[in-house]
Amino acid sequence: MSNESILRQEILERVKEIYRLRKEEEKFNPGKTKVNYSGRVFDEKEMIAVVDSVIDFWLTLGINGRKFCEDFKNYLGVKYCLVTNSGSSSNLAAISALCSPIINNPMIAGDEVITTAMTFPTTLNPIIQNRLIPIFIDIEEDTYNIDASKIEGAITSKTRAIVFAHTLGNPAEMDKIMKIAKKYNLYVVEDTCDALDSYYDGKKCGTFGDFSTYSFYAAHHMTMGEGGAICTNSLELYRAALSIRDWGRACYCQTGEANPMGACRHRFDFKFGDLPEGYDHKYVYNNIGYNLKPLDIQCAMGIEQLKKLPKFTEARKNNFKVLYECFKKYEDRFILPRVLPKADPSWFAIPITVREDAGFSKRDFVTYLESKLIETRMLFAGNILKQPGYKDIECRIVGELKNTDQVLERTFFLGVYPGLTKEKLEYMVSCIDEYFKK
Ligand SMILES: Cc1ncc(COP(=O)(O)O)c(C=O)c1O
């Protein structure tokens, strides 16, 4: 072994030891230790993978990025995967790719996109940023998903796409949505940031539409700290998204490609528009792009996290069940989440809506839980049209947004992440029960 290999081995052994020491110190003290709604769940393998990658010091996308994409697309069963630096960036690149001049049938400014106002902001933002017009329809009260029965009523000659998230991991009604998309020739973007490993009709969420997007932020089903991915089965859409992710450039050789002529060996062989003959393809820009790439170090972590996904899913499902059973006792006070007959969710969290006549408000209940150090969260923006930044956006609303408003007023969510141990769940249940004993 070389001196460097020996040193590296020593460092990685020490990292393992640090993980073990920290783990030993972890202790849950009910009422004193905060019960987070989510968090990183990892062991020494992620820490070692990250440190190993740091020691390599390649830094930018390379061997780990390529491996993660291979693993992720194999897991999903799709043809193309791109890593990004966030779920938000993934949505931005996906929607922008559908407006790219290099695809066959791009959306153009003024085209309409059907979506929901009960949303995470960066599911909606790329629609606005690409000068498309969001058309808002309501969600279902208890699945919290886009109400597929309302889509057709919102379609006009300008409608080009349906963009939605599988809310908190609960699969949307994909058969109905895809049928409508096919009938009217609409693009479908599945924001799968909260629904990794959820299934609809035996098929993974994120494998139905033209694009699916993922977030690997620390709160999500698996994490790279920050990070994301875009998946598609279309080579044309993949290349457009790749270009948008990588500054808008035309070349699709891998970053750091060793061959000076590029993987294609034709770097200096093209003529593009008004550019001089043979202008370096690496510096030809056929899209107005961004730089949305993650570091290779993040992907090293992602490779290890993906291996743990089946266990994470199992834990999420079990934890959801415990909290669902608890709230079920108080169904006269709360609206419980509903799952469609063909859906098999890997829950991001458990959404709960306080009934109008519950005798207490959402604010009362979440304040109580927070006082017990149980973290609660709002269902993202609620009705985003009521958020200060969105007051003046150009949009159209079709029908009432009654359920969307209800989320704003009366819905919150609790975590179900794999870091919730049996002790923590028991504490949560006992605090919820205590509220109703008073
Ligand atoms: C549905 C949905 N879409 C997009 C995002 C954005 O992901 P990121 O935080 O990685 O930008 C989130 C974030 O939690 C989300 O919940």
The ligand as an ORCA input file, in Angstrom:
! r2SCAN-3c Opt
* xyz 0 1
  C     -42.948     19.367     -3.548
  C     -41.612     20.047     -3.481
  N     -41.051     20.495     -4.605
  C     -39.851     21.095     -4.608
  C     -39.152     21.268     -3.447
  C     -37.825     21.966     -3.490
  O     -36.753     21.138     -3.173
  P     -35.356     21.769     -2.688
  O     -35.542     22.172     -1.263
  O     -34.371     20.662     -2.837
  O     -35.081     22.926     -3.562
  C     -39.682     20.830     -2.251
  C     -38.925     21.046     -1.005
  O     -39.146     20.539      0.036
  C     -40.951     20.202     -2.262
  O     -41.516     19.776     -1.122
*
